[in-house]
């Protein structure tokens, strides 16, 4: 492992509160989003899954929180992976 990695690992263990304070500040920037609780449109989901724009830019563009963007991306990427696995399993069993 590199020296920088070792140093960062030690620092994170020694200063856990500083590390989490930074994360908390990042997520609180967009906590009270305009479209909070509104259903996601297919266009919004496509933008999130493509991931061509950073989450903070998407957040201000869509009026959603960064956390909700990350959760919806995780949800749909896992659904897509499950469907692909299911198709692969069907193809291997002789089903089309």
C-alpha positions in Angstrom: 0.0 0.0 0.0 1.1 3.5 -0.6 2.3 5.8 2.1 -0.5 8.3 1.4 -3.2 5.5 1.8 -1.6 4.5 5.1 -1.5 8.1 6.3 -5.2 8.7 5.3 -6.3 5.5 7.0 -4.6 6.4 10.3 -6.0 9.9 10.1 -9.6 8.6 9.5 -9.2 6.3 12.6 -7.8 9.1 14.7 -10.4 11.7 13.6 -13.7 10.0 12.9 -15.8 13.0 14.0 -14.1 15.4 11.5 -14.6 12.9 8.7 -18.3 12.5 9.4 -18.8 16.3 9.9 -17.6 16.8 6.3 -20.0 14.3 5.0 -22.8 15.8 7.0 -22.1 19.3 5.6 -22.1 17.9 2.1 -25.5 16.2 2.4 -27.1 19.1 4.3 -26.6 21.4 1.3 -29.5 19.9 -0.5 -31.5 18.4 2.4 -34.7 20.5 1.9 -35.1 20.0 -1.9 -38.1 21.4 -3.8 -39.4 18.1 -5.2 -39.0 16.2 -1.9 -41.6 13.5 -1.8 -42.8 14.0 -5.3 -42.8 10.9 -7.6 -39.7 10.5 -9.9 -40.3 11.0 -13.6 -38.7 8.7 -16.2 -36.6 11.6 -17.5 -35.2 12.3 -14.0 -34.4 8.7 -13.5 -32.6 8.5 -16.9 -30.5 11.5 -16.0 -29.6 10.0 -12.6 -28.7 6.6 -14.1 -26.6 8.1 -16.9 -24.5 9.9 -14.3 -23.0 12.3 -16.8 -23.5 15.2 -14.3 -22.3 15.3 -10.7 -24.8 14.6 -8.0 -24.7 18.2 -6.6 -25.4 19.6 -10.0 -28.2 17.1 -10.6 -29.6 18.1 -7.2 -29.9 21.7 -8.0 -31.2 20.9 -11.5 -33.9 18.4 -10.4 -34.8 19.9 -7.0 -33.9 16.6 -5.3 -31.5 15.9 -2.4 -28.1 14.4 -3.1 -29.0 11.4 -0.9 -32.2 10.8 -2.8 -30.3 10.9 -6.1 -27.8 8.3 -4.8 -30.6 6.1 -3.5 -32.6 6.1 -6.7 -29.4 5.3 -8.8 -28.6 2.4 -6.5 -32.2 1.1 -6.6 -32.4 1.2 -10.4 -28.9 -0.1 -11.1 -29.7 -3.1 -8.9 -33.0 -3.7 -10.6 -31.3 -3.6 -14.0 -28.6 -6.0 -12.8 -31.3 -8.4 -11.5 -33.1 -8.3 -14.8 -29.9 -9.0 -16.7 -29.0 -11.9 -14.4 -32.5 -13.3 -14.8 -32.2 -13.1 -18.6 -28.8 -14.7 -18.5 -30.2 -17.5 -16.4 -33.2 -18.0 -18.7 -30.8 -18.1 -21.7 -28.6 -20.7 -20.1 -31.7 -22.9 -19.3 -32.8 -22.9 -22.9 -35.6 -20.3 -22.4 -35.7 -17.2 -24.6 
